[in-house]
Amino acid sequence: MSGVGDNDVGWLLSADAVRQRAHAILAKAERGDLAHFEFRPERMGEAAALVAAVTRESYPDLDVPYHSRWRHFVVEGVDRWKALEARLDIPDADEIARIRFDLAVTSVLLDAGAGDRWRYRDAAGIVLARSEGLAIASFDLFRAGGFANDPVGAYLRADAAALCAMTEETLTRGFQAGPDNPLVGLEGRAALLRRLGSALAAAPDLFGRPGRVGNLYDALKARAVDGTLPAIAILDAVLRGLGPIWPGRIERGGVNLGDTWSHAAVGLVPFHKLSQWLSYSLVEPLEGAGIAVTGLDRLTGLPEYRNGGLLVDTGVLVPKDPRLLADELEVGDEAVVEWRALTVALLDRLADEVRARLGVPAQSFPLAKVLQGGTWTAGRRIARERRPGGGPPIRIRSDGTVF
């Protein structure tokens, strides 16, 4: 069935659409009307208790940072970005912000699931996997000028020309991938970066001439009013400027809707997971440059396997068909769309319960902190307890562009 808004491109490319469609699916779950998952609200308390306990353990003072890519640049207590920034002789706060945009965007776009077997060994011999490994591998590639048109001179950049020329071989070397260390979706990642280069060149109002990722900072700074910028303005710019990079899936009016899928119960269901993850990751560079970001809770929780896995592993969501826990599924499978939508909606409810247990108000403890404190960490912990290797309860085949 096609619901209201299915042809409204502007609405579908918004966090409001993500939240509205997700809650529409949750409403059906509460009536027992979904085909793939059963919702057990009586298990929400256990999930909230686990998230609250993990948050207090990780952040005893409850001074929780935002859930963003910047957390993954901290390894064994050392913040790799801060260490790099300290060595830079760049007094211009705007240029530092541009560099941080360059790094965040390229790193987030390379963050799709790595698979269970891939590992990255850094220069100090530290072996990392999954998101942390992808973060440090992309950080090291960025620091080496891997995304810069002039890797010797102005090397801490992500330029359109260099991105357009990105090859699978470059990423294979940078990420230490190979037959004995397979990285899922290498071809898709390289293609995504090439499309990013093309998108930069096609939108000079956002990325300047010649195109550079970091120039998006200047475009957003120009939209700030009295030094403040709403979070949805970040997502709007990301979806508008980077929309063309996503593989062609569902289109409306010639516009690629990216991370948007179909569910028989409600029509089109947008998620924009990587775009929202990226938007969260651009908040700190903006704040570091003196721009206050408001309305963070207009963005949604992230429908990925740690947050969704937490809900399955705590029994909040129960698959109706055992094959969902056994087979590797495609991203567009209706069961996966249903799982992701329920994750988004239930994160809103879970956040309220977690805040109540921690005794913190929503104003000072937005969803971005609940995720960090939080649901993502709790999802990882319970996965490690339940399964060797800590993989998710539901496995999804990755093409390097969604998870």
N, C-alpha and C positions, 0 to 999 in steps of 0.2 A: 504494500500500500504506500502511496505517496502522501506525505503530510504537508501541512502548510509550511511554506518556506523552502521547499525543495528546489525551487527555481530562483530563489533570492540569493544570488551569489554573495552579495555584501553581508547578508546575515550568516550564511553558512561559513564564511571566513571570519568568524568571531568566536570569542570565548563564551559569549552568551548562548550561542547555538550549541556549542559543546555541552554546556551545563544543562540546557533545556532538554535536549534530546536524551541525554544520559538519565535525567530524572524521569523522563517519560517512560523509559525502559524499566527503571526501578519501580515505578508505580505499577507496571504490569507484573513485575516480580512479586510485589506485595499481594497481588491478587492470584498468584500462582498461574499466570497466563503465559509464561515464557517457555520456549521449547527446550532450552539447553541447560538452564541453571535454576536451582531452587534457592531462595533467600531465606536464611534462618536468623531473624533479628535477635533471637535470644542469645546468639553467639557474639553479638557486637561488644558486649561488656568485656568478654575475654580478650578480644582483639584490642580494645581501648586500653585495658590494663597492661597488656604487653607493650604497646607503644609508649604509654606513660612511663613504665619502668625502664625501658630502653633509653628514653629521653633523659630521665633523671640520672641514669648511670653514665650516659655520654656527656651530659651537660648539667652537673650538679647545681650550678647557679642559675640554670634555665636561660642562660644567655646563648640562645641558639642562633647560629647564622642561617641565612637563606639556603634552601636547597638549590644548588647551582653547580656548574662545572668547576668553579673555583675550589670546591671542597676536594675534588679529586686530584688537584695539584699539590695537595699536602700528603706527603709520604713519610711515615715513621716520625711524625712530628715536625718535619721540615717543609715549609711552604716554598715550593719551587718557584712560583711566580714572584713572591716577595723577595726571594734571594736574587732572582734575575733583575727585578726592578731596582734593587739597591745598587747593582753594578752599573746601571745605565746613567749616563750623564745627560739626562733630559729634564730640564727644569719646567718645561711646558706641560701643565696638567692636561691640556686638551690632547697633546700628542700621546701622552701616556694612556689616556682613555681610548684613543684611536688604536693603539697597539693592543690594548686589552680586548677591544672589539674584534680585531683581526684574529687574535688567538682564540677567543671564546667561540666565534662562529665556526672557524675551521675545525676546532676540537669537538664541538657539539655535533657537527655534521658527520664526524668520523666515529660517533659514539654508539652506533647501532650494534646490537649484540655480537660479540666476538666468537661465540661458540665455547664449548667446554674445554677444548684441547689447547687453545692458543695461549701463549705466555710471552711476556716482554721482559728482557733483562736490560736494566739501565746501566750507565757507565760505572756505577758503584757496585754493580753485581746484584742489585736487588731485583728479584723476580716478581712480576706483577701480572695479574690476569683481569679479565672482564673490564669494567668501566675504569678502574684505576690504571690498568695496563694501557688501555686505549688512550686515556688522558695523558699519561706520561710519554707514550710513544708519539702522540700528536704534538705535545709540548716540545719534545726534543727535535722533531722535524721542523716545527715552526722556528725554534731557536737557531737552527742551522740554516735558516733562510729557504726552507723547502717550499714556501708559498710565495716567495718574493720574486719580482721581476729582476731585481738587482741583488742577488744573494750575497754579494761581497760588501756593497755599500749600505744601502737602506734595506737591511735583511729582515728586520722584525716587522714584516708586513704581509698582507695577503692581497696580492694584486691580480686583476682580471687576467692579464697576459699569462702569468705563471699558472694560474688555476686552469685556464683553458688548455694548457699544454700538459696537464697532469696525466701520468700514465699509471697503469696497474703495476708496472715494474718499480716505479718510484715508491709507491706505497708498500710493495712487497719488501723492498730493502728497508724502508723506514720503520716498518712494523715487524721486521725480522720474521716474516712469514715464509712458509715453504712447505714441502710435503710432510716434514716431520713436525711442523708447527703451523697447522692450517688455521687461517683467519677467515671466518665466514664473510661472504659478500665483498671480496676485494674488488672485483670488477664493478660492482654496483657503487662502491665508495669512490672509486676513481671517476666514474661517470658522473656521480653527484657533484664532485668538485669541478669537473669541466663545465657542467651546467651552471654551477655557481659563478664561474668566470664569465660565462655568457650573460647571466642575469645582471652582473655588475655593469657590464658594458651597455646593457639595454636600459638601465635606469640611472642616468647621470644625475637626476634630481635627488636620488638617495645616496649614490655611491661616487659621484664626482667624475671628472675626466682627468687622466685615465682612471678607470674604475678601481676602487680599493674598498675592501670591506670596512675598514676603519672610518671611512668618510660617512658611514651611517650615523656615527656619533654626532657629527656636525648637523646632519639633517634632523636628528632628534632634539639636539640642543636648541635648534631654531624653533622647535615647536613648544618648548617649555615656556610657561607663563609665570612670571615672578619667581623663577627658579624652581618651579615644580612641573612634573610631567606625569600624567596618569599611565599606569602600567599597560592599559589597553592600547595606548598610542604606540608602545614598543611592539606589541604583538601585531598591531595593524601594519606597521612598517615592515616587520619581518614577513608577514604573510603576503603583503603586496610586492615587496622587493624580491623575496626569495621564492615566491610561489612557483615560478616557472622551472625551478630546479627539480621538482619532484617528478618521478616517473608518471607518464600519462595513465591516469586511472579513470576517475569519474570527472567529466567536464560539464559545465553549464555555461551556455553563451560563449563558448570558446575559452573559458577560464578553467584552468586545471585546479581542482579542489583539493589536491594533495592527499593528506591523511584523512580522507572521508570515504565511508563505506556504506553499504546498504544492509538494512535489517527489515524483514518483512513486517514487523510490528509497528514501525514508526517511519519508515522511509530512510532518507539519508541520515547518517550519523557521523558528524565530524569529530575529530579528536585533536588534530594539530599538535601531536605530542612533542615532536622534536622542535617545532616552532615555539611552543610554550616553554619547553626546557631551555631553549635559547633565550627567550624573553626573560625568564628568571635569571639567566646567567649574565644578561646585560645590565641588570639593575645595579650591581656593585660598581662596575666601571663608571656608570652615570653618577652614582652617589659619591664615588671617589673624586669626581670632578666638580662636586658641589651642586649637583642637580638632585632635588628630592623627588623620589618616585612615590606616587600615591595610589591607593586603590589596588593593592596587590591581590586582594581576594576576589577581584573580578576575573582573574585568571583561575584555571581549574587545577585540580590534582592531576597527576600524570598517569595515564593509563598504560603502564608498563608492567613487566612481569614481577618486579619486587612488590609493588603496591598491590597488584592483582593477586599475586601469589600469597601474600599475607592473608587476604580474605578467604582464599581457598584452604590454606593450611590451618587456619583457625576455625574452619567449619562455617563461616558466615555464608559462603557460597558453595553449593554442592552440585557438581555436574550430574545431570540426569542420565547421561550415557557414559559408562566407564571408559569408552574409547577416547574420551577427551583427556583422560589422564594417561593414556597409553600411546596414542598416535602423535606424530608430528603434524601440526595443523598449518594451514596457510593463513596469512594475515587477514585475507578477505573472507574466510569461513564465517558464517553467521554466528557460530558459537564463540568465536574469538571477538567479533564485534560486540556481542552480548556481554561477554566477560569484561571487555574494556569499558563499555558504557556503565555497567554496574560498578566498576572500580571508581570511575569518576564521581558518580553520584554518592556512593557510600563513603568516599573520602571526605565529602562535605559533612556527613553525619558523624563519621568517626572523629573528625577534627573537633567538633563540639564536645564530644564525650571526653576526648583527651584533654582539652583545655579545662574542662570541669574537674578532672582528676588532678591536674597540675595546679589548679587554682590561678589560671592566667586568663586575662581577657583577650578577645579576638583582636582588638585594636593593636595590642603590642605583641601578639602571637599569631600572625597570619598563617594561612595555609602553607606558605613557603617554609615556615619554621616547623610546622607539624610534619611535613614531608621529610625534612632533614633530621628531626629529632630522634626517631620519628618512624613513620610508616615504612620508609625505604630500608632503614637499618633493621627494623623488626622483621620485615619480609625476608631480608637476607639471613638473619639469625635463625628464624624458624625453618627456612629452607635447608640450612646446613644441618640442623637437628634431624630433619625428616629424610634427607636424601644424601647419599655419598656424592661429594662434589658440590653440593649446595645448589643444584639446578632448580629451575622453577617447577611447580607441580604440573603445569601445562606447557608443553613445548611448542614453539612456533618457528616455522621455517623463515629465516631472515634473508632479505635481499640487500641488507646494508642500508636501507633508507627509512625504516620505520622504528624498529626497536634498537 
